[in-house]
């Protein structure tokens, strides 16, 4: 029987693959993982024969996980699965030795045919020797430390690596830039006070502090050391495990992974807040009143669910300061009067009933002032052109001259109206509108990314992906994961 690991963050997919495995006869489920970090841990612990790997998973994506482990487990077969077809991802997968590429939803027939092909390949690969020689330290970090070992195996590792203590703490450091450089520097500085060994895999450093040391003391030391050592531009997250005996260091690894992932989630929450605010400001600017109200309600409900009442109110003060400046310019023009005093009024509210009543009235003032400002600022030809663009934005052949014809003005005059009144140009305005509608389709429809690209007016999904990332700060697939199961 061949052992299978399924990696996917959607429970229905995990259940479906597990069910189909049961009827295959030659394959047995060894485990399930729902994130890149969990997949990495289970691959080292279980060493499965076959891994079904979703690409768009939390933490490390599926291809990053495969890139991390494919040289260490050359006989392991990886089958990618994703919700939409992406040839750029397929190209990335080729040098990693990915065996097959499935587009979800995967039919039972396709799944079983893939298993049959995998079985033949596994039979041919049995007995294959590792393709890459590892030094003892690399072998320890990439294979041994992730799973429970016997006392005899641990004693062998201690001797081979000259570890001074029977106990240790695992420390993980993940970086966006130059991981080799920063991990080497961190290891050097840690070694001034403690015995430390380190290995770097992709963008993550794995450290073992071989010493019977208090975790809290080490945590304070690492926090100060990282702030002093690593540039903020490098972008890093870190996690620290518990002090464990050698045979149980895999538990320290697991704790460090969980802590690192929790810190990532905390940062993701802040990023999500910023994304909500950016969307809200765009909706108000584009006169999408009802959608703006729904986004506003979603934003404040999330904040009050995540934080205590006082902190949530403080965050909403900042939101209203942004919105008020957008519609009045009160922080750019000293003669422009603010609509109200958000800090004083919001912080004096005593309960949720008071907050809801105040917020509804205040947001109506914001919307009314925005509409008034727009009606005063936008000339009639520009308004006609904008109406035409909103009706035809999904037409891939939409051009400046067609919008100018609809407004009955010259293209040069319409270009000047865009610049003077909207502080943008025709192309950027259309791009923003298309991406905004693509966001809505991602949130509200069951269309795949390629279909959404076409619906937004783009025939090239890769080009659409680049524009989407440029405007929203994340890829379409990451955005879809961010808003999975939500409705706006």
Order of alpha helices (4+ residues) and beta strands (2+ residues): beta-alpha-beta-alpha-beta-alpha-beta-alpha-beta-alpha-alpha-alpha-beta-alpha-beta-beta-alpha-beta-beta-alpha-alpha-alpha-alpha-alpha-alpha-alpha-alpha-alpha-alpha-alpha-alpha
